[in-house]
């Protein structure tokens, strides 16, 4: 049976090795005074070596590939250490993928929030009851109706009345108005002023005239939005012995007046 050159060279190498070992054995035996080995024993030793080599060669894969050695099992203590390290790495990888929790005691992250909206301005009318005057007096219904709305009444050469405290004309008011009803005898012009700080501005002026019935009146305060104002009512002067008379009923500021 033909042998491949590679396999035949291996057999020759083993045979030569066996002969060399046998020669050494003989030399050692003679040096020690021993008996040299028999030729039959040498031949048998060589033949056994060749047979062992042939058996190993036949068990090899036909392609000549050498199988990788099986992985040796690790000692229990080393295997446990590797598993612990792998568990630690897995836990660290999981922690990196999770959102970072806020540390105790650290201030919460700033968030953008909408600005607070101021409460809507009241649309209820503001009754002007806090007035001061030395020439007009307050009376319910101006003597006609004790249960009527507040009223100021006066007779004389000079009549004057002013709000005690400044009134803020809220910029959120849509259509602020001063409204009231009045009866009057004006010998000379009567004037309503708006005092803004130290400045006195004419809000309305009535010509000399008279009315025996209640006449409604209204005037816009829109130009004073966002400002604090005082309201003043003034009339002065006489003519042919006739004095001024003025009765002002239920004066109020209406924030959202609807004519």
C-alpha positions as CSV (number, residue, x, y, z in Angstrom):
1,X,0.0,0.0,0.0
2,X,1.3,3.4,-1.0
3,X,2.0,5.9,1.7
4,X,2.1,9.7,1.3
5,X,5.5,11.2,1.4
6,X,4.7,13.1,4.6
7,X,3.5,9.9,6.3
8,X,6.5,7.9,5.1
9,X,9.0,10.4,6.3
10,X,7.4,10.3,9.7
11,X,7.7,6.5,9.8
12,X,11.3,6.7,8.7
13,X,12.0,9.2,11.5
14,X,10.4,7.0,14.1
15,X,12.4,4.0,12.9
16,X,15.6,5.9,13.0
17,X,14.8,7.1,16.5
18,X,14.1,3.6,17.6
19,X,17.4,2.4,16.2
20,X,19.2,5.2,17.9
21,X,17.5,4.4,21.2
22,X,18.4,0.8,20.8
23,X,22.0,1.6,20.1
24,X,22.2,3.8,23.2
25,X,20.7,1.0,25.2
26,X,23.3,-1.4,24.0
27,X,26.1,1.1,24.7
28,X,24.8,1.7,28.2
29,X,24.4,-2.0,28.8
30,X,28.0,-2.8,27.7
31,X,29.4,0.1,29.6
32,X,27.8,-1.2,32.8
33,X,28.9,-4.8,32.0
34,X,25.4,-5.9,30.9
35,X,24.3,-8.2,28.1
36,X,23.7,-6.6,24.7
37,X,20.0,-6.8,23.6
38,X,19.0,-9.6,21.1
39,X,18.4,-8.6,17.4
40,X,14.9,-10.1,17.6
41,X,14.0,-7.8,20.4
42,X,15.4,-4.8,18.5
43,X,13.3,-5.7,15.4
44,X,10.2,-6.2,17.6
45,X,10.7,-2.8,19.2
46,X,11.0,-1.1,15.8
47,X,8.0,-2.9,14.4
48,X,5.8,-1.9,17.4
49,X,6.9,1.7,16.9
50,X,5.9,1.6,13.3
51,X,2.6,0.0,14.0
52,X,1.8,2.6,16.6
53,X,2.6,5.4,14.1
54,X,0.5,3.8,11.4
55,X,-2.5,3.5,13.8
56,X,-2.2,7.2,14.6
57,X,-1.9,8.2,11.0
58,X,-5.1,6.2,10.0
59,X,-7.1,7.9,12.8
60,X,-6.2,11.4,11.4
61,X,-8.8,13.2,9.3
62,X,-8.6,12.6,5.5
63,X,-8.1,16.2,4.8
64,X,-5.2,16.4,7.1
65,X,-6.9,18.9,9.5
66,X,-6.1,18.6,13.1
67,X,-9.1,18.9,15.5
68,X,-8.8,21.7,18.0
69,X,-8.4,20.4,21.5
70,X,-11.4,20.5,23.6
71,X,-11.7,23.4,26.0
72,X,-10.5,22.4,29.4
73,X,-13.0,23.1,32.2
74,X,-11.8,25.8,34.6
75,X,-11.4,25.2,38.3
76,X,-14.5,26.2,40.3
77,X,-12.9,29.2,42.0
78,X,-11.7,30.7,38.7
79,X,-15.0,30.1,37.0
80,X,-16.9,31.8,39.9
81,X,-14.6,34.8,39.7
82,X,-15.2,35.2,35.9
83,X,-18.9,34.9,36.4
84,X,-18.8,37.6,39.1
85,X,-16.8,40.0,36.9
86,X,-19.2,39.4,34.0
87,X,-22.2,40.1,36.3
88,X,-20.5,43.4,37.4
89,X,-19.9,44.4,33.7
90,X,-23.6,43.6,32.8
91,X,-24.8,45.7,35.8
92,X,-22.7,48.7,34.8
93,X,-23.9,48.5,31.2
94,X,-27.5,48.5,32.4
95,X,-26.9,51.5,34.7
96,X,-25.4,53.5,31.8
97,X,-28.6,53.0,29.7
98,X,-30.9,54.1,32.5
99,X,-31.8,57.8,33.2
100,X,-29.7,59.3,35.9
101,X,-31.6,59.8,39.1
102,X,-31.4,63.1,40.9
103,X,-29.0,63.0,43.8
104,X,-30.5,63.5,47.3
105,X,-30.4,67.1,48.4
106,X,-29.7,68.4,44.9
107,X,-32.1,71.1,43.7
108,X,-34.7,70.0,41.1
109,X,-33.9,70.8,37.5
110,X,-35.2,74.1,36.3
111,X,-38.2,73.8,34.0
112,X,-39.7,76.4,31.9
113,X,-43.0,77.4,33.1
114,X,-45.5,79.8,31.7
115,X,-45.7,83.2,33.3
116,X,-48.4,83.7,35.9
117,X,-51.5,85.4,34.5
118,X,-52.8,88.3,36.5
119,X,-56.4,87.7,37.7
120,X,-58.9,89.4,35.5
121,X,-59.8,92.9,36.5
122,X,-63.2,93.3,38.2
123,X,-65.9,94.7,36.0
124,X,-68.1,95.7,38.9
125,X,-68.9,99.4,39.1
126,X,-67.0,101.4,41.7
127,X,-69.3,103.6,43.8
128,X,-67.7,107.0,44.7
129,X,-68.9,107.2,48.3
130,X,-65.5,108.3,49.7
131,X,-65.8,112.1,48.9
132,X,-65.1,115.2,50.9
133,X,-66.7,118.6,50.7
134,X,-67.4,121.6,52.9
135,X,-70.2,122.8,50.8
136,X,-72.0,119.7,49.7
137,X,-73.5,117.2,52.1
138,X,-74.3,113.5,51.6
139,X,-77.9,112.4,52.0
140,X,-79.8,109.3,50.8
141,X,-81.8,110.1,47.8
142,X,-81.1,113.8,48.3
143,X,-84.1,114.0,50.7
144,X,-86.6,112.5,48.3
145,X,-85.9,108.8,48.8
146,X,-84.4,107.8,52.1
147,X,-83.6,104.4,50.6
148,X,-82.3,105.7,47.3
149,X,-78.7,105.7,46.1
150,X,-76.1,108.0,47.8
151,X,-76.5,111.7,46.8
152,X,-74.6,114.9,47.5
153,X,-76.5,118.2,47.6
154,X,-75.4,121.8,48.0
155,X,-76.5,125.4,47.5
156,X,-74.3,128.4,47.5
157,X,-72.0,130.8,45.7
158,X,-69.3,128.2,45.5
159,X,-69.7,124.4,45.6
160,X,-66.7,122.0,45.6
161,X,-66.3,118.3,46.2
162,X,-63.3,115.9,45.6
163,X,-62.6,112.2,46.0
164,X,-60.7,111.4,49.2
165,X,-58.3,108.9,47.7
166,X,-56.8,108.5,44.2
167,X,-58.6,106.0,42.0
168,X,-56.5,103.7,39.7
169,X,-58.0,103.5,36.2
170,X,-57.0,99.9,35.5
171,X,-55.4,99.4,32.1
172,X,-57.3,96.1,31.8
173,X,-60.6,97.9,31.8
174,X,-62.1,97.9,28.4
175,X,-64.2,101.1,28.5
176,X,-64.0,103.0,31.8
177,X,-66.6,105.7,32.3
178,X,-67.7,108.1,35.0
179,X,-71.5,108.1,35.2
180,X,-74.1,109.8,37.5
181,X,-77.3,111.7,37.3
182,X,-77.8,115.3,38.6
183,X,-80.2,118.2,39.0
184,X,-78.7,121.7,39.0
185,X,-78.9,125.4,38.7
186,X,-75.6,126.7,37.3
187,X,-75.3,130.5,37.5
188,X,-71.8,130.1,36.0
189,X,-70.0,127.2,34.4
190,X,-69.7,124.1,36.4
191,X,-66.6,121.9,35.8
192,X,-65.5,118.3,36.6
193,X,-61.7,118.0,36.8
194,X,-59.3,115.1,36.8
195,X,-56.3,115.7,39.0
196,X,-53.3,113.5,37.9
197,X,-50.4,114.0,40.3
198,X,-50.0,117.8,40.6
199,X,-51.8,118.5,37.3
200,X,-55.5,119.5,37.1
201,X,-57.2,118.7,33.8
202,X,-60.7,119.6,32.7
203,X,-62.7,116.4,32.2
204,X,-66.0,118.1,31.4
205,X,-67.5,121.6,31.6
206,X,-71.3,122.5,31.9
207,X,-72.5,125.9,30.7
208,X,-74.7,128.0,32.9
209,X,-78.2,126.4,32.8
210,X,-80.6,124.6,35.0
211,X,-82.7,121.4,35.2
212,X,-85.5,120.4,37.7
213,X,-85.3,116.7,36.7
214,X,-82.6,114.2,37.0
215,X,-80.4,114.3,34.0
216,X,-78.0,111.3,33.3
217,X,-74.4,112.1,32.6
218,X,-71.4,110.1,31.4
219,X,-67.8,110.8,30.4
220,X,-65.0,108.5,29.3
221,X,-61.9,108.0,31.5
222,X,-60.1,106.0,28.9
223,X,-57.3,108.5,28.5
224,X,-56.3,107.9,32.2
225,X,-55.9,104.1,32.0
226,X,-53.0,103.0,34.1
227,X,-53.0,106.3,36.1
228,X,-54.2,107.3,39.6
229,X,-56.6,110.2,39.5
230,X,-58.7,112.4,41.8
231,X,-62.1,113.6,40.6
232,X,-63.2,117.2,41.6
233,X,-66.6,118.8,41.1
234,X,-66.5,122.6,41.2
235,X,-68.9,125.4,40.5
236,X,-68.7,129.0,41.7
237,X,-70.2,132.5,41.2
238,X,-73.6,134.3,41.7
239,X,-75.8,136.4,39.4
240,X,-78.6,138.7,40.4
241,X,-78.6,137.2,43.9
242,X,-79.2,133.7,42.6
243,X,-76.9,130.9,44.0
244,X,-75.8,127.7,42.4
245,X,-77.5,124.5,43.3
246,X,-76.1,121.0,42.5
247,X,-77.4,117.6,43.5
248,X,-75.3,114.6,42.3
249,X,-76.8,111.1,42.6
250,X,-75.0,107.8,42.6
251,X,-71.6,108.8,41.1
252,X,-69.6,105.7,40.1
253,X,-66.9,104.5,37.7
254,X,-68.0,101.7,35.4
255,X,-64.9,99.7,34.1
256,X,-66.6,98.3,31.0
257,X,-69.3,100.7,30.2
258,X,-71.7,99.7,27.4
259,X,-73.6,102.8,26.2
